[in-house]
């Protein structure tokens, strides 16, 4: 494939998240969204109209046959990811999948094996890990600013009273409620995929516990939904703590890494990367300076965000833009994938262990 070739892209699954993919593809150089597909033809038609997509279908086989697609974005619920992936790669298309990748680790492994057997490539939408703050943090890691990693804390908040939460809580048949890990399975890969890159490769020790904090009673299956999750991981000389919290406010989305040289916190909502302050001088006088140094960091981060806004780069899915750019580059050049298959399977195996512990039935 030529390095400057424009990729023909399709989307299968025209729910809400598909809008995010279509929005990114609208402005992404070197790729053109040419077709969308959903079993509900009206959803496909509406998405096509909103984003000026020339083709819309209610059958994936028909779309693959008619459009000669280079890449298909699979934005359906995960139960059908494996079957849809096999269908796409057999038709010669690479695949980019929404998370969670599949219902469990064995299905995730089978999915990747089917991609490899067809000589295609795949990636999964761990887009926050490619947001500007995350990329700045990766640069700090590469420069040795943090030193050796000692401990990681990943925190993701969830608003059950928001639009997505209300859809989940008001409909016992919602696809998230049918997942083995329910709400947690739909969200916790964004916790685990931030921790896994810091762990020595191999099965970590996993301890997970969960509980239901809300008091409301709906009188249906949603009453059994647990809404608070805590995960403790340990591997080699590195430990980690992951939290999925539905009740703390403000709703947070952070990663904090403790190293032998420095401790750094990435705030994905505020778009900041802040190095923890410390007392550099003795006595009470030395405690006066750190707050001012912290304020200086926040001011610098604010200036970066203003500059990004002026360049039209301060977007919600900026990380997906970077991730797709890297993935499409790998397709064109045969270069490295933005997320290794080993890392993806590592995340899936930890998720399986967490689900087995919090939903043992």
C-alpha positions as CSV (number, residue, x, y, z in Angstrom):
1,X,0.0,0.0,0.0
2,X,1.3,3.5,-0.9
3,X,2.2,5.7,2.0
4,X,0.1,8.5,0.7
5,X,-2.9,6.4,-0.2
6,X,-6.3,7.6,1.0
7,X,-8.0,4.8,2.9
8,X,-11.6,3.9,2.3
9,X,-13.3,3.5,5.6
10,X,-16.7,2.1,6.7
11,X,-18.5,2.0,10.1
12,X,-20.7,-0.9,11.3
13,X,-22.9,0.0,14.2
14,X,-24.5,3.4,14.1
15,X,-25.2,4.1,17.8
16,X,-24.0,7.1,19.7
17,X,-20.3,6.3,19.7
18,X,-20.3,6.1,15.9
19,X,-20.8,9.8,15.8
20,X,-17.4,10.3,17.5
21,X,-15.7,8.1,14.9
22,X,-17.5,9.9,12.0
23,X,-16.5,13.3,13.5
24,X,-12.8,12.3,13.7
25,X,-12.8,10.8,10.2
26,X,-14.4,14.0,8.8
27,X,-11.2,15.9,9.4
28,X,-8.5,13.1,9.4
29,X,-6.1,13.4,6.4
30,X,-5.6,10.3,4.3
31,X,-9.0,8.7,5.1
32,X,-12.5,9.0,3.8
33,X,-15.6,7.6,5.4
34,X,-17.5,6.2,2.4
35,X,-20.2,4.0,4.0
36,X,-22.0,3.1,7.3
37,X,-24.0,0.1,8.3
38,X,-26.6,-0.8,10.9
39,X,-29.3,-3.5,11.1
40,X,-31.6,-0.6,11.7
41,X,-31.4,1.1,8.3
42,X,-32.9,4.3,9.7
43,X,-29.9,4.7,12.1
44,X,-27.5,4.2,9.2
45,X,-29.3,6.6,7.0
46,X,-29.4,9.3,9.7
47,X,-25.6,8.9,10.4
48,X,-24.9,9.2,6.7
49,X,-27.0,12.3,6.4
50,X,-25.4,14.0,9.5
51,X,-21.9,13.5,8.1
52,X,-22.4,13.5,4.4
53,X,-21.5,9.8,3.9
54,X,-22.4,8.6,0.4
55,X,-23.3,5.0,1.3
56,X,-25.5,3.4,4.0
57,X,-26.5,-0.2,4.4
58,X,-28.4,-2.6,6.7
59,X,-26.2,-5.6,5.9
60,X,-22.4,-5.8,6.5
61,X,-21.8,-8.3,3.7
62,X,-23.5,-6.0,1.2
63,X,-21.4,-3.0,2.4
64,X,-18.1,-5.0,2.2
65,X,-19.0,-6.3,-1.3
66,X,-20.0,-2.9,-2.7
67,X,-17.5,-0.6,-1.2
68,X,-14.0,-2.3,-1.3
69,X,-13.2,-1.0,2.1
70,X,-9.6,-0.7,3.5
71,X,-10.7,-0.3,7.1
72,X,-13.9,-1.0,9.0
73,X,-14.7,0.6,12.4
74,X,-16.7,-1.8,14.5
75,X,-18.8,0.2,16.9
76,X,-21.4,-2.4,18.0
77,X,-21.8,-4.0,21.4
78,X,-18.9,-6.4,22.1
79,X,-20.9,-9.7,21.9
80,X,-20.7,-9.6,18.0
81,X,-17.2,-8.2,17.7
82,X,-15.6,-11.5,17.0
83,X,-18.0,-12.5,14.3
84,X,-17.9,-9.1,12.6
85,X,-14.2,-9.0,12.7
86,X,-13.9,-12.3,10.9
87,X,-16.3,-11.1,8.3
88,X,-14.4,-7.9,7.7
89,X,-10.9,-9.4,7.5
90,X,-12.0,-12.2,5.2
91,X,-13.2,-9.4,2.9
92,X,-9.7,-7.9,3.0
93,X,-10.4,-5.0,5.5
94,X,-8.4,-4.0,8.5
95,X,-10.5,-3.4,11.7
96,X,-10.6,-0.8,14.4
97,X,-12.9,-1.8,17.3
98,X,-14.6,0.0,20.1
99,X,-13.9,-1.3,23.6
100,X,-14.5,-3.6,25.3
101,X,-12.8,-5.7,22.6
102,X,-14.8,-8.9,23.2
103,X,-16.9,-10.6,25.9
104,X,-13.8,-12.3,27.4
105,X,-10.1,-13.0,27.0
106,X,-10.5,-16.2,24.9
107,X,-12.7,-14.4,22.4
108,X,-10.2,-11.5,22.4
109,X,-7.5,-14.0,21.6
110,X,-9.6,-15.6,18.8
111,X,-10.3,-12.2,17.4
112,X,-6.7,-11.3,17.1
113,X,-5.8,-14.7,15.7
114,X,-8.4,-14.3,13.0
115,X,-6.9,-10.9,12.0
116,X,-3.4,-12.3,11.9
117,X,-4.5,-15.3,9.9
118,X,-6.0,-13.0,7.3
119,X,-2.9,-10.9,7.1
120,X,-4.7,-7.8,8.3
121,X,-4.2,-5.4,11.3
122,X,-6.4,-4.4,14.1
123,X,-6.5,-1.9,17.0
124,X,-8.9,-1.0,19.8
125,X,-10.1,2.4,20.8
126,X,-8.1,3.2,23.9
127,X,-8.3,6.8,22.8
128,X,-7.7,8.6,26.2
129,X,-4.2,7.0,26.3
130,X,-3.4,9.1,23.2
131,X,-4.9,12.4,24.4
132,X,-2.5,15.3,24.5
133,X,-2.0,15.1,28.3
134,X,-1.3,11.3,28.0
135,X,1.2,11.9,25.2
136,X,3.0,14.6,27.2
137,X,3.1,12.2,30.1
138,X,4.6,9.5,27.9
139,X,7.3,11.9,26.9
140,X,8.2,12.6,30.5
141,X,8.4,8.8,31.0
142,X,10.8,8.5,28.1
143,X,13.0,11.3,29.4
144,X,13.3,9.5,32.8
145,X,11.6,12.3,34.7
146,X,9.7,9.8,36.9
147,X,12.4,7.3,37.3
148,X,11.4,3.7,38.1
149,X,7.6,3.3,38.6
150,X,6.7,2.2,42.1
151,X,2.9,2.5,42.2
152,X,0.0,3.6,39.9
153,X,-3.4,4.9,40.7
154,X,-6.1,5.1,38.0
155,X,-9.5,6.6,38.7
156,X,-12.5,6.9,36.5
157,X,-15.8,8.4,37.6
158,X,-19.2,7.6,36.1
159,X,-22.4,9.5,36.4
160,X,-25.4,7.2,36.6
161,X,-27.7,10.3,36.4
162,X,-26.2,11.3,33.1
163,X,-27.6,10.5,29.6
164,X,-25.7,7.2,29.3
165,X,-26.3,6.2,33.0
166,X,-30.0,6.9,32.7
167,X,-30.2,4.8,29.5
168,X,-28.5,1.9,31.3
169,X,-30.5,2.2,34.5
170,X,-33.9,2.6,32.9
171,X,-33.6,-0.4,30.5
172,X,-32.9,-3.9,31.9
173,X,-32.4,-5.1,28.3
174,X,-29.7,-2.6,27.6
175,X,-26.7,-4.4,26.1
176,X,-24.4,-3.3,29.0
177,X,-26.7,-5.1,31.4
178,X,-26.1,-8.3,29.5
179,X,-22.3,-8.2,29.8
180,X,-20.8,-10.6,32.2
181,X,-19.2,-7.7,34.1
182,X,-22.1,-5.3,33.4
183,X,-21.2,-1.6,33.9
184,X,-17.7,-2.4,35.0
185,X,-16.9,-4.4,31.9
186,X,-17.9,-1.5,29.7
187,X,-15.7,1.0,31.6
188,X,-12.8,-0.7,33.4
189,X,-10.6,-1.3,30.4
190,X,-9.9,2.4,30.5
191,X,-8.6,1.8,34.0
192,X,-6.6,-1.3,33.3
193,X,-5.1,-0.2,30.0
194,X,-3.5,2.7,31.8
195,X,-1.9,0.4,34.4
196,X,-0.8,-2.5,32.3
197,X,2.0,-0.8,30.4
198,X,3.8,-0.2,33.7
199,X,3.6,-3.8,35.0
200,X,6.2,-6.5,34.3
201,X,4.7,-8.8,31.6
202,X,3.0,-11.8,33.1
203,X,-0.1,-12.6,35.2
204,X,-0.3,-10.1,38.1
205,X,-1.9,-10.7,41.4
206,X,-5.4,-9.3,41.3
207,X,-7.8,-8.5,44.1
208,X,-11.1,-6.9,43.2
209,X,-14.2,-6.1,45.2
210,X,-17.3,-4.2,44.3
211,X,-20.6,-3.1,45.9
212,X,-23.8,-1.3,45.3
213,X,-23.9,2.2,46.9
214,X,-27.1,3.7,45.4
215,X,-30.3,3.2,47.4
216,X,-32.9,3.5,44.5
217,X,-35.0,0.5,43.7
218,X,-36.3,0.0,40.2
219,X,-37.9,-3.4,40.8
220,X,-36.1,-5.1,37.9
221,X,-32.8,-6.6,37.0
222,X,-31.0,-3.3,37.3
223,X,-31.3,-3.5,41.1
224,X,-28.5,-6.1,41.1
225,X,-26.1,-3.8,39.2
226,X,-23.0,-3.0,41.3
227,X,-21.8,0.5,40.9
228,X,-18.5,0.9,42.9
229,X,-15.4,-1.1,41.9
230,X,-11.9,-1.3,43.5
231,X,-9.0,-3.2,42.0
232,X,-5.6,-3.9,43.5
233,X,-2.8,-5.2,41.2
234,X,0.7,-6.3,42.1
235,X,3.4,-7.6,39.8
236,X,7.1,-7.7,40.5
237,X,8.1,-4.5,42.3
238,X,5.1,-2.5,41.0
239,X,1.7,-2.1,42.5
240,X,-1.5,-0.4,41.3
241,X,-4.9,0.6,42.5
242,X,-7.8,1.1,40.1
243,X,-11.1,2.8,41.0
244,X,-14.4,3.0,39.1
245,X,-16.7,5.3,41.1
246,X,-20.2,6.3,40.4
247,X,-20.9,8.5,43.3
248,X,-17.9,10.8,44.0
249,X,-18.1,14.3,42.7
250,X,-16.8,15.9,40.7
251,X,-16.7,13.1,38.2
252,X,-13.0,12.5,37.8
253,X,-10.7,10.8,35.3
254,X,-7.1,10.7,36.4
255,X,-3.9,8.7,36.4
256,X,-1.3,9.2,39.1
257,X,2.1,7.5,38.8
258,X,4.5,7.4,41.8
259,X,8.2,7.0,40.7
260,X,11.6,6.9,42.4
261,X,12.3,10.4,41.1
262,X,8.9,12.1,40.9
263,X,5.2,11.7,41.1
264,X,3.0,12.9,38.3
265,X,-0.8,13.2,37.9
266,X,-2.6,13.3,34.6
267,X,-6.1,14.7,34.6
268,X,-7.9,13.7,31.5
269,X,-10.9,16.0,32.2
270,X,-8.9,19.1,33.0
271,X,-6.2,18.3,30.4
272,X,-3.3,18.8,32.8
273,X,-0.1,17.0,33.6
274,X,1.2,18.1,37.0
275,X,4.3,17.0,38.9
276,X,3.6,16.7,42.7
277,X,5.1,19.4,44.8
278,X,7.7,18.8,47.5
279,X,9.4,20.7,50.3
280,X,12.8,21.6,49.0
281,X,13.9,23.7,51.9
282,X,13.8,23.0,55.7
283,X,11.6,24.5,58.3
284,X,8.2,26.1,57.9
285,X,9.6,28.5,55.4
286,X,10.2,25.7,53.0
287,X,6.5,24.8,53.0
288,X,5.6,28.3,51.6
289,X,7.0,27.7,48.1
290,X,5.4,24.5,46.8
291,X,1.9,25.9,46.3
292,X,3.3,28.7,44.2
293,X,5.3,26.2,42.1
294,X,2.2,24.1,41.7
295,X,0.2,27.2,40.6
296,X,2.9,27.9,38.0
297,X,2.5,24.4,36.6
298,X,-1.3,24.8,36.3
299,X,-0.8,28.2,34.6
300,X,1.6,26.6,32.1
301,X,-0.9,23.8,31.4
302,X,-3.6,26.4,30.9
303,X,-1.5,28.3,28.3
304,X,-1.0,25.0,26.4
305,X,-4.7,24.3,26.4
306,X,-5.4,27.8,25.1
307,X,-2.9,27.3,22.3
308,X,-4.4,24.0,21.4
309,X,-7.9,25.6,21.3
310,X,-6.7,28.3,19.0
311,X,-5.2,25.6,16.6
312,X,-8.6,23.8,16.7
313,X,-6.9,20.8,18.5
314,X,-8.7,21.1,21.8
315,X,-11.4,18.5,21.0
316,X,-13.0,15.8,23.1
317,X,-11.8,13.0,20.8
318,X,-8.3,14.4,20.1
319,X,-6.8,11.2,21.4
320,X,-8.8,9.1,18.9
321,X,-7.4,11.4,16.1
322,X,-3.9,10.5,17.2
323,X,-4.6,6.8,17.7
324,X,-6.2,6.5,14.2
325,X,-3.4,8.4,12.6
326,X,-0.9,6.0,14.1
327,X,-3.0,2.9,13.2
328,X,-3.6,4.0,9.6
329,X,0.1,4.8,9.3
330,X,0.9,1.2,10.4
331,X,-1.5,-0.1,7.7
332,X,0.2,2.0,5.0
333,X,3.8,1.4,6.0
334,X,3.8,-1.9,7.9
335,X,5.2,0.0,10.9
336,X,4.5,-0.7,14.5
337,X,0.9,-0.8,15.8
338,X,0.0,1.9,18.4
339,X,-1.1,-0.7,20.8
340,X,0.5,-4.1,20.8
341,X,-1.6,-7.3,20.7
342,X,0.2,-8.5,23.9
343,X,-1.0,-5.4,25.7
344,X,-4.5,-5.8,24.5
345,X,-4.6,-9.4,25.6
346,X,-3.0,-8.5,29.0
347,X,-5.9,-6.1,29.6
348,X,-8.5,-8.7,28.6
349,X,-7.0,-11.3,31.0
350,X,-7.1,-8.9,33.9
351,X,-10.6,-7.9,33.1
352,X,-11.7,-11.5,33.2
353,X,-10.1,-12.0,36.6
354,X,-11.8,-8.9,38.0
355,X,-15.2,-10.0,36.6
356,X,-14.8,-13.5,38.1
357,X,-14.2,-12.0,41.5
358,X,-17.0,-9.4,41.6
359,X,-19.6,-11.3,39.7
360,X,-18.7,-15.0,40.6
361,X,-22.0,-16.4,39.4
